[in-house]
């Protein structure tokens, strides 16, 4: 049950949190727009705004800890300057009691960030790149960037196409393959389209070959060749019509394929649960396990920074937040310091100097400890 004091503190904190989050999101979006502006000449304003809108969920996860710091330092700094904090302490209310409503907000924001990371950010981050290549810079021809590449589409399926027909927005010289042990299913097609999670192949030929049976074929007697050939070529499908079409569902959507393979700097499209499945996959190599561990623990640690940074922001606000300008500058410095430690520890984890879990959680542990020590003083 919220007391009068809690409601008063929330009325002070929540507006600053909202405005700070908007400010930081706007700064990040302006950065994306500025970097991409040289390729956006002539692009419709509505499409540019849509592209920027797809950035918002991922940006929110990054900036909410920064906004939380501002939401603590600025109002509590003003309350301390006006003597309100000292008055509450004189009335027998400890500083830690003032933390409770703010910590509640921090936990709610941590849960919201985890939800975004699991349900929203992977899809919107994929749309960022898909929309960029398909709508803004190439007017529907983003798929051309995958030409000449072998693109995994999930569930063992791999796509390759040697050419791209801009007039029909179609792939040409298409090859699709699926391996199961030593058995391969290969589909060749004259052309194909890729929309959503659906591949449509025109003028296709399908072959399923079991390579494990080839040794027996080489040593088979002449009269047994037809039977052995049948064992090697499990399935051969050549439609009578050269325009026959085959429709397949893929594990990745077109946008995800563009996000993962068209740009090495594409935003992360891995959800929290997918990161966990990769991390616990027993077949991963040590290097891949290290990267998967960093990804999974980072996706947990960053949302919980919404709670951790409150612990260090409050004592700084009470002791040093003497003016709004100083409070704002201090909140930015605290947030920047956190991200520097977070990224430095992650780099050390990537180099194998720190275990993945410790690398991802180091910033939270350090700032929580420092905040606790400052609170005790």
C-alpha positions as CSV (number, residue, x, y, z in Angstrom):
1,X,0.0,0.0,0.0
2,X,1.5,3.3,-1.0
3,X,1.7,6.0,1.7
4,X,1.4,9.7,1.2
5,X,5.2,9.9,1.2
6,X,5.4,7.3,-1.5
7,X,2.9,9.1,-3.7
8,X,4.6,12.3,-3.3
9,X,8.0,10.9,-4.3
10,X,6.5,9.2,-7.3
11,X,4.9,12.5,-8.4
12,X,8.4,13.9,-8.3
13,X,10.2,11.0,-10.0
14,X,7.8,9.8,-12.7
15,X,7.6,13.1,-14.8
16,X,11.4,13.3,-14.8
17,X,11.7,9.6,-15.8
18,X,9.3,10.1,-18.7
19,X,10.9,13.3,-20.0
20,X,14.4,11.8,-19.6
21,X,13.5,8.7,-21.5
22,X,12.0,10.8,-24.3
23,X,15.1,12.9,-24.4
24,X,17.5,10.0,-24.6
25,X,15.4,8.1,-27.2
26,X,15.3,11.3,-29.3
27,X,19.1,11.7,-29.0
28,X,19.6,8.1,-30.2
29,X,17.1,8.4,-33.0
30,X,18.8,11.6,-34.2
31,X,22.1,9.7,-34.2
32,X,20.6,7.0,-36.4
33,X,19.0,9.6,-38.7
34,X,22.3,11.6,-38.9
35,X,24.4,8.5,-39.8
36,X,21.9,7.3,-42.4
37,X,20.9,10.7,-43.8
38,X,23.4,10.6,-46.7
39,X,21.4,7.6,-48.1
40,X,17.9,9.0,-47.4
41,X,17.8,11.8,-50.1
42,X,14.3,11.6,-51.7
43,X,12.9,9.1,-49.2
44,X,9.3,9.9,-48.1
45,X,9.1,11.4,-44.6
46,X,6.6,8.9,-43.4
47,X,8.9,6.0,-44.4
48,X,11.8,7.6,-42.6
49,X,9.7,8.0,-39.5
50,X,8.5,4.4,-39.7
51,X,12.2,3.3,-39.9
52,X,13.1,5.3,-36.9
53,X,10.0,4.0,-35.1
54,X,11.3,0.4,-35.5
55,X,14.4,1.5,-33.5
56,X,12.4,2.6,-30.4
57,X,12.0,-0.7,-28.5
58,X,15.7,-1.6,-28.8
59,X,16.7,1.9,-27.9
60,X,14.4,1.9,-24.8
61,X,16.1,-1.1,-23.4
62,X,19.4,0.7,-23.7
63,X,18.4,4.1,-22.4
64,X,15.9,3.3,-19.5
65,X,18.8,2.8,-17.0
66,X,20.1,6.3,-18.0
67,X,16.6,7.8,-17.6
68,X,16.3,6.1,-14.2
69,X,19.5,7.8,-13.0
70,X,18.2,11.2,-14.1
71,X,14.8,10.5,-12.4
72,X,16.6,9.9,-9.1
73,X,19.4,12.4,-9.2
74,X,17.4,15.5,-10.4
75,X,14.3,15.4,-8.1
76,X,16.2,14.0,-5.0
77,X,18.9,16.6,-5.5
78,X,16.3,19.3,-5.5
79,X,14.6,17.8,-2.4
80,X,18.0,17.6,-0.6
81,X,18.8,21.3,-1.5
82,X,15.4,22.4,-0.1
83,X,16.0,20.5,3.1
84,X,13.2,18.0,2.5
85,X,15.5,14.9,2.8
86,X,17.0,16.2,6.0
87,X,13.5,16.9,7.4
88,X,12.4,13.3,6.7
89,X,15.5,12.0,8.4
90,X,14.8,14.3,11.4
91,X,11.4,12.8,11.6
92,X,12.8,9.3,11.9
93,X,12.5,8.2,8.3
94,X,15.8,6.8,7.1
95,X,17.2,7.5,3.6
96,X,16.7,3.8,2.7
97,X,12.9,4.2,3.2
98,X,12.8,6.9,0.5
99,X,14.2,4.3,-1.9
100,X,11.2,1.9,-1.7
101,X,8.9,3.6,-4.3
102,X,11.8,4.3,-6.6
103,X,13.0,0.7,-6.4
104,X,9.4,-0.4,-7.2
105,X,9.6,1.7,-10.4
106,X,13.1,0.2,-11.1
107,X,11.8,-3.4,-10.8
108,X,8.8,-2.6,-13.1
109,X,11.1,-1.1,-15.7
110,X,13.4,-4.1,-15.4
111,X,10.4,-6.4,-16.1
112,X,9.3,-4.2,-19.0
113,X,12.8,-4.3,-20.5
114,X,12.9,-8.1,-20.2
115,X,9.6,-8.3,-21.9
116,X,10.8,-6.0,-24.7
117,X,14.0,-8.1,-25.1
118,X,12.0,-11.3,-25.4
119,X,8.9,-10.4,-27.4
120,X,9.4,-7.1,-29.2
121,X,13.1,-6.1,-29.8
122,X,14.1,-9.2,-31.9
123,X,11.3,-8.5,-34.4
124,X,11.7,-4.7,-34.6
125,X,15.4,-4.9,-34.9
126,X,14.9,-7.3,-37.9
127,X,12.5,-4.8,-39.4
128,X,15.0,-2.0,-39.0
129,X,17.3,-3.6,-41.5
130,X,14.6,-5.1,-43.7
131,X,12.8,-1.8,-44.0
132,X,16.1,0.1,-44.6
133,X,17.1,-2.1,-47.6
134,X,13.6,-2.9,-48.9
135,X,11.8,0.5,-48.5
136,X,14.3,3.3,-48.0
137,X,17.5,2.7,-49.9
138,X,16.7,0.1,-52.6
139,X,12.9,0.5,-53.1
140,X,12.1,-3.2,-52.7
141,X,15.4,-4.6,-53.9
142,X,17.0,-5.4,-50.5
143,X,17.2,-9.1,-51.4
144,X,19.8,-8.3,-53.9
145,X,22.3,-7.8,-51.1
146,X,22.2,-11.5,-50.4
147,X,23.2,-12.4,-53.9
148,X,26.2,-14.8,-54.0
149,X,25.9,-15.6,-50.3
150,X,24.9,-18.9,-48.6
151,X,22.2,-17.9,-46.3
152,X,21.0,-20.2,-43.5
153,X,17.2,-20.0,-43.2
154,X,16.8,-22.1,-40.0
155,X,16.1,-25.9,-39.5
156,X,19.2,-26.8,-41.6
157,X,17.9,-25.1,-44.7
158,X,20.4,-23.0,-46.8
159,X,19.6,-20.7,-49.7
160,X,21.9,-19.5,-52.5
161,X,21.1,-17.5,-55.6
162,X,23.5,-16.3,-58.2
163,X,21.6,-13.4,-59.7
164,X,18.8,-10.9,-59.1
165,X,16.1,-9.8,-61.5
166,X,15.2,-6.2,-60.6
167,X,12.4,-6.0,-63.0
168,X,10.5,-8.8,-61.3
169,X,12.1,-8.5,-57.9
170,X,13.1,-12.1,-58.1
171,X,16.1,-14.3,-57.4
172,X,17.6,-16.2,-60.3
173,X,19.8,-19.3,-60.5
174,X,18.4,-20.4,-57.1
175,X,19.8,-23.3,-55.1
176,X,18.2,-24.6,-51.8
177,X,19.7,-27.4,-49.8
178,X,18.9,-29.4,-46.7
179,X,21.2,-31.9,-45.1
180,X,20.2,-34.7,-42.7
181,X,23.3,-36.7,-41.9
182,X,24.8,-37.8,-45.2
183,X,21.5,-37.3,-47.1
184,X,21.0,-34.1,-49.0
185,X,17.9,-32.7,-50.6
186,X,18.8,-30.1,-53.2
187,X,16.3,-27.9,-55.1
188,X,17.4,-26.0,-58.2
189,X,15.1,-23.3,-59.6
190,X,15.2,-20.8,-62.4
191,X,13.8,-18.0,-60.2
192,X,12.3,-17.4,-56.9
193,X,10.7,-14.9,-54.6
194,X,11.1,-14.5,-50.8
195,X,8.3,-12.7,-48.9
196,X,7.8,-13.0,-45.2
197,X,8.7,-16.6,-44.3
198,X,7.6,-18.0,-47.7
199,X,9.8,-19.0,-50.6
200,X,8.2,-19.5,-54.0
201,X,10.4,-21.3,-56.5
202,X,9.6,-21.3,-60.2
203,X,11.0,-23.9,-62.7
204,X,12.3,-26.1,-60.0
205,X,13.9,-29.6,-59.9
206,X,14.3,-31.5,-56.7
207,X,16.9,-34.2,-55.9
208,X,17.4,-36.2,-52.7
209,X,20.7,-38.1,-52.6
210,X,21.9,-40.4,-49.9
211,X,25.7,-40.3,-50.1
212,X,26.1,-43.0,-47.5
213,X,24.8,-45.5,-50.2
214,X,27.3,-44.5,-52.9
215,X,30.0,-47.0,-51.7
216,X,27.6,-49.9,-52.1
217,X,26.7,-48.6,-55.6
218,X,30.3,-48.6,-56.7
219,X,30.8,-52.2,-55.8
220,X,27.4,-53.5,-56.9
221,X,27.0,-56.1,-59.6
222,X,25.5,-54.9,-62.9
223,X,22.2,-56.6,-62.3
224,X,21.8,-54.9,-58.9
225,X,22.5,-51.4,-60.2
226,X,18.9,-50.3,-60.6
227,X,18.1,-51.2,-57.0
228,X,21.3,-49.5,-55.7
229,X,20.6,-46.4,-57.7
230,X,17.2,-46.2,-56.1
231,X,18.9,-46.3,-52.7
232,X,21.3,-43.4,-53.7
233,X,18.7,-41.2,-55.4
234,X,15.9,-41.3,-52.9
235,X,13.8,-38.8,-54.7
236,X,13.9,-37.1,-58.1
237,X,11.2,-34.6,-58.9
238,X,11.2,-32.9,-62.3
239,X,7.8,-31.3,-63.1
240,X,6.6,-31.6,-66.6
241,X,5.8,-27.9,-66.8
242,X,8.8,-25.6,-66.8
243,X,6.8,-23.0,-65.0
244,X,5.8,-25.3,-62.1
245,X,6.0,-23.5,-58.7
246,X,7.1,-24.9,-55.3
247,X,6.2,-23.1,-52.1
248,X,8.2,-23.6,-48.9
249,X,8.1,-22.1,-45.4
250,X,11.4,-21.0,-43.9
251,X,12.7,-20.6,-40.4
252,X,13.7,-17.0,-41.0
253,X,11.6,-14.2,-42.5
254,X,13.0,-12.1,-45.3
255,X,13.6,-9.2,-42.8
256,X,15.5,-11.5,-40.5
257,X,17.6,-12.8,-43.3
258,X,18.5,-9.3,-44.3
259,X,19.2,-8.3,-40.7
260,X,21.5,-11.2,-40.1
261,X,23.4,-11.5,-43.4
262,X,23.1,-8.3,-45.4
263,X,24.9,-6.1,-42.9
264,X,27.6,-7.2,-40.4
265,X,26.6,-4.3,-38.1
266,X,22.9,-5.2,-38.0
267,X,21.1,-4.9,-34.7
268,X,20.7,-7.9,-32.5
269,X,17.7,-10.0,-33.3
270,X,18.2,-12.7,-30.7
271,X,15.5,-13.0,-28.0
272,X,16.3,-13.9,-24.4
273,X,14.9,-17.4,-24.7
274,X,16.8,-18.0,-28.0
275,X,20.0,-16.8,-26.3
276,X,19.4,-19.3,-23.5
277,X,18.8,-22.2,-26.0
278,X,22.0,-21.3,-27.7
279,X,23.9,-21.0,-24.5
280,X,22.7,-24.5,-23.3
281,X,23.3,-26.2,-26.6
282,X,25.8,-29.1,-25.8
283,X,27.1,-29.1,-29.4
284,X,28.4,-25.5,-29.4
285,X,32.2,-25.0,-29.8
286,X,34.0,-23.2,-26.9
287,X,34.1,-20.0,-28.8
288,X,30.4,-20.0,-29.7
289,X,29.5,-21.0,-26.1
290,X,31.5,-18.0,-24.9
291,X,29.6,-15.6,-27.2
292,X,26.3,-17.2,-26.4
293,X,27.0,-16.8,-22.7
294,X,27.9,-13.2,-23.0
295,X,24.7,-12.5,-25.1
296,X,22.4,-14.3,-22.6
297,X,23.8,-12.8,-19.4
298,X,24.0,-9.3,-21.0
299,X,20.3,-9.5,-21.9
300,X,19.6,-10.2,-18.2
301,X,22.1,-7.8,-16.7
302,X,21.2,-4.6,-18.6
303,X,17.5,-4.6,-17.6
304,X,18.4,-5.1,-14.0
305,X,20.6,-2.0,-14.2
306,X,17.3,-0.1,-13.8
307,X,17.4,-1.3,-10.2
308,X,21.1,-1.2,-9.5
309,X,21.7,2.4,-10.6
310,X,19.1,3.6,-8.2
311,X,21.3,2.5,-5.3
312,X,24.2,4.7,-6.5
313,X,22.1,7.6,-7.8
314,X,20.3,8.4,-4.6
315,X,23.4,9.1,-2.3
316,X,25.0,11.1,-5.1
317,X,21.8,13.2,-5.4
318,X,21.6,13.8,-1.7
319,X,25.2,14.8,-1.3
320,X,26.0,16.6,-4.5
321,X,22.8,17.5,-6.4
322,X,22.9,21.2,-5.5
323,X,21.5,22.6,-8.7
324,X,19.5,21.2,-11.7
325,X,22.4,21.7,-14.0
326,X,24.8,19.8,-11.7
327,X,22.2,17.1,-11.1
328,X,21.7,16.6,-14.9
329,X,25.5,16.5,-15.5
330,X,26.0,14.1,-12.6
331,X,23.2,11.7,-13.9
332,X,24.8,11.6,-17.3
333,X,28.3,10.9,-15.8
334,X,26.9,8.0,-13.7
335,X,25.1,6.5,-16.7
336,X,28.2,6.9,-18.9
337,X,30.4,5.4,-16.3
338,X,28.1,2.4,-16.0
339,X,28.1,1.7,-19.7
340,X,31.9,2.1,-19.9
341,X,32.4,-0.5,-17.2
342,X,29.7,-2.7,-18.8
343,X,31.3,-2.6,-22.2
344,X,34.9,-3.0,-20.8
345,X,33.9,-6.1,-18.8
346,X,32.1,-7.5,-21.9
347,X,35.3,-7.0,-24.0
348,X,37.3,-8.8,-21.3
349,X,34.7,-11.6,-21.5
350,X,35.0,-11.8,-25.2
351,X,38.8,-12.1,-24.9
352,X,38.4,-15.0,-22.4
353,X,39.9,-12.9,-19.5
354,X,36.6,-13.1,-17.5
355,X,33.9,-15.8,-17.5
356,X,30.8,-14.8,-19.5
357,X,28.6,-14.5,-16.5
358,X,31.1,-12.4,-14.5
359,X,31.8,-10.2,-17.5
360,X,28.2,-9.4,-18.1
361,X,27.3,-8.8,-14.4
362,X,30.5,-7.0,-13.4
363,X,29.1,-3.5,-13.9
364,X,26.0,-4.3,-11.8
365,X,28.0,-5.9,-9.0
366,X,30.4,-3.0,-8.8
367,X,27.8,-0.2,-8.9
368,X,25.6,-2.1,-6.4
369,X,28.5,-2.4,-4.0
370,X,29.5,1.2,-4.3
371,X,25.9,2.4,-3.9
372,X,25.4,0.2,-0.8
373,X,28.6,1.6,0.7
374,X,27.5,5.2,0.0
375,X,24.1,4.5,1.5
376,X,25.6,3.2,4.7
377,X,27.6,6.4,5.1
